Amino acid sequence: MEIRRVQITGGSSYVITLPKEWVKSVNIKKNDQLGLIRQSDGTLLITPKMIEKQILSEKQFIVSNSTDKKFLLRQLIGAYIAGYNSIKIKSKERMPSSVRTSIKNFTQITIGQEVIEETDDSVLIKDLLITAEMPFNSTIKRMHLIVRSMHEDAISALEKGDKKIAEDIISRDNEVDRLHWLMARQHNIILQNVSLAEKMKITIEITSTYYLISRIIERIGDHIVRIAKNILNLSDKNLDKQMVYKIHSASDLAINIVNKSIGSFFRKDIQASNKNIEATKKLVAFCEEINELALIQKGTIAISIGYIVESIRRIAEYAEDISETAINYLVWE
């Protein structure tokens, strides 16, 4: 840390000099404008990146006939989450059709990514989304609504033995992933350009909290998919009605804890968050009771029910994580 003295000029203006090394490193010239951003902890951020400017960066991938299309898709998603504004895919020869398929899949499963230039040997993808127009709280609420709906449909599918509902649940998880990747991308962009946080009227601290919660909700979605896949295994089985009733009851308790955890976070209710954590303990005990009953079922039924109950328990524990995250933030705030 460098220590510099504050000086007064003209009797009323407070002045401090800038470190010469920093000025050179960011290429500041005479009469250039700098952004001054007051942080929530009382510090002052000085940045050459003005609010109106967006970080422009390009990530390039070189592909060939031997390129693994799944690996390429993971790399494209990684570049998207990292915050790159432009992604270019180049090939020394004619671009393989498998690569173009991966690129198409990438633009379909991400938000704001569009192919704007395409030749025989290259593809240029640009981000057309205005980051500041996608508020974090709206994205979290949308993710919550999707997983809640998926969860409700999962229990309906179990009771009715409906394969179509279970299969639909699995496909809807893609939307949860898309929103989580968007949150991760916005979080990384704000860490690179904190002036964007001011434009979105949000602090870096709450941004990180939103990102953590989105990750937890995404994992809840994964467990609902796991429930749906095991329901497919049970769709043609004659299940004990009492067992189904208990699973339904446990499931209702789990999603109720999720709903209350999200609600207490947005209400900034630290007491309610603590109660949600305590409620999880009761559900864990209930799930253990169901597992004991499942052991007397036939092999396939017992295994699938065991997986379903385990996922219900994990959903409640992830809801507990949301409440703990809320408490950590509210205590700090």
C-alpha positions in Angstrom: 0.0 0.0 0.0 1.3 3.5 -0.9 0.7 6.4 1.4 0.1 9.8 -0.1 -0.7 13.1 1.5 -3.8 15.1 0.7 -3.2 18.6 -0.4 -5.5 21.6 -0.8 -5.4 23.9 -3.8 -7.4 27.0 -4.4 -8.5 27.0 -0.7 -11.3 24.4 -1.3 -10.1 21.6 -3.6 -8.6 18.4 -2.1 -5.9 16.9 -4.4 -3.9 13.7 -4.3 -1.3 12.6 -6.9 -1.6 9.3 -8.8 1.2 6.7 -8.7 3.3 7.2 -11.9 3.7 3.4 -12.5 -0.1 3.0 -12.4 -0.7 5.9 -14.8 1.7 4.4 -17.3 0.3 0.8 -16.9 -3.2 1.9 -17.8 -2.0 4.4 -20.4 -3.6 7.6 -18.9 -2.9 10.8 -20.7 -3.4 14.5 -20.0 -7.1 15.5 -19.9 -8.3 11.8 -19.8 -11.3 11.2 -17.6 -11.2 8.9 -14.6 -14.2 7.3 -12.8 -14.4 7.8 -9.0 -16.7 5.3 -7.3 -17.6 5.3 -3.6 -17.6 1.8 -2.2 -19.9 0.5 0.6 -17.0 0.2 3.0 -16.0 3.9 2.6 -13.1 3.4 0.2 -12.9 5.3 -3.1 -12.3 3.4 -6.3 -10.4 5.2 -9.1 -10.9 3.6 -12.5 -10.0 4.5 -16.1 -13.0 2.4 -17.2 -15.9 4.7 -17.4 -19.5 3.5 -16.7 -20.5 3.9 -20.4 -17.7 1.7 -21.6 -17.8 -2.1 -21.7 -14.8 -4.3 -21.4 -14.1 -5.6 -24.9 -12.2 -8.8 -25.1 -11.9 -11.7 -27.5 -11.1 -15.3 -26.9 -10.0 -17.4 -29.8 -10.1 -21.2 -30.3 -8.3 -23.1 -33.0 -10.1 -26.2 -34.1 -9.5 -29.1 -36.5 -11.0 -32.5 -37.6 -9.7 -34.0 -34.4 -11.3 -31.5 -32.1 -13.5 -33.1 -29.4 -16.9 -31.4 -29.8 -17.9 -31.9 -26.2 -14.6 -30.4 -25.0 -15.0 -27.5 -27.3 -18.6 -26.8 -26.0 -17.2 -26.8 -22.4 -14.5 -24.3 -23.5 -17.0 -22.0 -25.1 -19.2 -22.1 -22.0 -16.0 -21.3 -19.9 -15.2 -18.3 -22.1 -18.8 -17.1 -21.8 -18.7 -17.4 -18.0 -15.3 -15.7 -17.9 -16.9 -12.6 -19.5 -15.5 -12.5 -23.0 -17.4 -10.2 -25.2 -16.3 -11.9 -28.4 -15.4 -15.5 -29.2 -13.7 -16.5 -32.4 -13.4 -20.1 -33.6 -10.9 -20.7 -36.4 -9.8 -23.7 -38.5 -6.8 -24.1 -40.8 -9.0 -26.0 -43.2 -12.8 -26.1 -43.8 -14.5 -26.1 -40.4 -15.8 -29.6 -39.4 -19.5 -30.0 -39.2 -19.2 -31.4 -35.7 -17.6 -28.1 -34.6 -20.4 -26.1 -36.2 -22.8 -28.3 -34.3 -21.1 -27.5 -31.0 -21.2 -23.8 -31.8 -24.9 -23.9 -32.6 -25.5 -25.8 -29.3 -23.5 -23.1 -27.4 -25.6 -20.2 -28.8 -28.8 -22.1 -27.9 -27.9 -22.9 -24.3 -26.4 -19.5 -23.4 -28.1 -16.1 -23.2 -27.1 -13.2 -25.5 -24.6 -15.2 -27.6 -25.1 -14.8 -31.4 -23.1 -15.7 -34.5 -22.5 -12.5 -36.4 -19.8 -13.6 -38.9 -19.3 -17.0 -40.5 -17.0 -18.3 -43.2 -15.8 -21.7 -44.4 -13.0 -21.6 -41.8 -14.1 -19.3 -39.0 -17.1 -18.3 -36.8 -17.3 -15.1 -34.8 -19.7 -15.0 -31.8 -20.7 -11.7 -30.1 -22.5 -11.0 -26.8 -25.6 -8.9 -27.7 -26.9 -8.8 -24.2 -26.7 -5.5 -22.2 -25.5 -6.9 -18.9 -27.0 -4.0 -16.8 -30.4 -4.8 -18.1 -30.5 -8.2 -16.4 -30.8 -7.5 -12.6 -29.5 -10.2 -10.3 -32.6 -10.4 -8.1 -34.9 -11.0 -11.1 -32.7 -13.8 -12.3 -32.7 -15.5 -8.9 -36.5 -15.2 -8.6 -36.9 -16.7 -12.1 -34.5 -19.6 -11.2 -36.5 -20.2 -8.1 -39.8 -20.3 -9.9 -38.5 -22.8 -12.4 -37.1 -25.3 -9.8 -40.2 -25.0 -7.7 -42.4 -25.8 -10.7 -40.1 -28.7 -11.6 -40.3 -30.0 -8.1 -44.1 -29.9 -8.0 -44.3 -31.7 -11.3 -41.8 -34.4 -10.1 -44.2 -35.4 -7.3 -47.1 -35.3 -9.7 -45.2 -37.6 -12.0 -44.5 -40.0 -9.2 -48.1 -40.2 -8.1 -49.4 -40.7 -11.6 -46.5 -42.7 -13.0 -46.4 -40.2 -15.9 -43.2 -40.6 -18.0 -43.9 -37.5 -20.1 -44.0 -35.2 -17.1 -40.7 -36.7 -15.8 -39.0 -36.3 -19.2 -40.2 -32.7 -19.4 -38.7 -31.9 -16.0 -35.3 -33.1 -17.3 -35.4 -30.9 -20.3 -36.4 -27.8 -18.2 -33.3 -28.0 -16.2 -31.5 -26.5 -19.2 -33.1 -23.1 -18.5 -31.9 -23.2 -14.9 -28.3 -23.9 -16.2 -28.6 -21.0 -18.7 -29.6 -18.5 -15.9 -26.9 -19.7 -13.6 -24.2 -19.3 -16.3 -25.6 -15.8 -16.9 -25.2 -15.0 -13.2 -21.6 -16.4 -13.2 -20.8 -14.3 -16.3 -22.2 -11.1 -14.8 -20.4 -11.7 -11.6 -17.1 -12.1 -13.4 -17.7 -9.0 -15.6 -18.4 -6.9 -12.5 -15.2 -8.1 -10.8 -13.3 -6.9 -13.9 -15.3 -3.7 -14.3 -16.6 -2.6 -10.9 -18.2 0.6 -12.4 -20.8 -1.7 -13.9 -21.9 -2.5 -10.3 -22.7 1.2 -9.8 -24.7 1.3 -13.0 -26.7 -1.7 -11.8 -27.1 -0.1 -8.4 -25.6 -3.1 -6.7 -22.5 -3.8 -4.5 -19.8 -6.3 -5.2 -20.6 -8.0 -2.0 -24.3 -8.7 -2.8 -23.2 -9.7 -6.3 -21.1 -12.4 -4.9 -24.0 -13.5 -2.6 -26.4 -13.6 -5.6 -23.9 -15.8 -7.5 -23.5 -18.2 -4.6 -27.3 -18.5 -4.3 -27.7 -19.1 -8.0 -25.1 -21.9 -7.8 -27.1 -23.5 -5.0 -30.4 -23.3 -6.9 -28.7 -24.8 -9.9 -27.7 -27.8 -7.7 -31.2 -28.1 -6.4 -32.3 -28.3 -10.1 -29.8 -31.1 -10.6 -31.3 -33.1 -7.8 -34.9 -32.6 -9.1 -33.6 -34.0 -12.4 -32.2 -37.0 -10.5 -35.6 -37.5 -8.9 -37.3 -37.4 -12.3 -34.9 -39.9 -13.7 -35.6 -42.3 -10.9 -39.4 -41.8 -11.3 -38.9 -43.0 -14.9 -37.5 -46.3 -13.4 -40.7 -46.5 -11.2 -43.3 -45.5 -13.8 -44.4 -49.1 -14.5 -44.1 -50.4 -10.9 -46.9 -50.8 -8.5 -45.8 -48.6 -5.6 -47.2 -48.7 -2.1 -49.6 -45.8 -1.6 -48.3 -45.2 1.9 -44.8 -44.9 0.6 -45.8 -42.5 -2.1 -47.7 -40.4 0.5 -44.6 -40.2 2.8 -42.3 -39.2 -0.2 -44.9 -36.5 -1.1 -44.9 -35.2 2.4 -41.1 -35.1 2.6 -40.9 -33.4 -0.8 -43.4 -30.8 0.3 -41.3 -30.1 3.4 -38.1 -29.8 1.3 -39.5 -27.3 -1.3 -41.2 -25.4 1.5 -37.8 -24.8 3.1 -36.4 -23.7 -0.2 -39.3 -21.2 -0.7 -38.9 -19.9 2.8 -35.1 -19.6 2.4 -35.4 -17.6 -0.8 -38.1 -15.5 0.8 -36.2 -14.7 4.0 -33.2 -13.7 1.9 -35.1 -11.1 -0.1 -36.9 -9.9 3.0 -33.6 -9.6 4.8 -35.1 -11.6 7.6 -32.2 -13.1 9.6 -34.5 -14.7 12.2 -36.5 -16.5 9.5 -33.3 -17.7 7.9 -32.2 -19.3 11.2 -35.6 -21.1 11.6 -35.2 -22.5 8.1 -31.9 -24.1 9.1 -33.5 -25.7 12.1 -36.4 -27.1 10.0 -33.9 -29.0 7.8 -33.0 -31.2 10.8 -36.6 -32.5 11.1 -36.7 -33.3 7.4 -33.4 -35.3 7.5 -34.9 -37.5 10.3 -38.1 -38.0 8.2 -36.0 -39.1 5.2 -34.2 -41.7 7.3 -37.6 -43.1 8.3 -38.7 -43.4 4.7 -35.4 -45.1 3.7 -36.0 -47.7 6.4 -39.4 -48.5 4.8 -37.9 -48.6 1.4 -35.5 -51.4 2.4 -38.4 -53.9 2.5 -39.3 -53.1 -1.1 -38.1 -55.1 -4.1 -34.6 -54.4 -5.5 -35.3 -51.8 -8.2 -38.0 -50.1 -6.3 -35.9 -49.8 -3.1 -32.9 -48.4 -5.0 -34.9 -45.8 -6.9 -36.8 -44.7 -3.8 -33.5 -44.5 -2.0 -32.2 -42.1 -4.6 -35.3 -40.0 -4.6 -35.3 -39.6 -0.9 -31.6 -38.8 -0.9 -32.2 -36.0 -3.4 -35.1 -34.7 -1.3 -32.8 -34.5 1.7 -30.1 -32.8 -0.4 -32.6 -30.2 -1.7 -33.4 -29.3 1.9 -29.7 -29.1 2.8 -29.1 -26.8 -0.2 -32.0 -24.7 1.1 -30.2 -24.6 4.4 -27.1 -23.4 2.5 -29.2 -20.5 1.1 -30.3 -19.5 4.6 -26.7 -19.7 5.9 -25.5 -17.5 2.9 -28.3 -15.0 3.7 -27.3 -14.9 7.4 -23.6 -14.4 6.5 -24.5 -11.5 4.2 -27.0 -9.9 6.6 -24.6 -10.0 9.5 -22.0 -8.3 7.4 -24.3 -5.8 5.8 
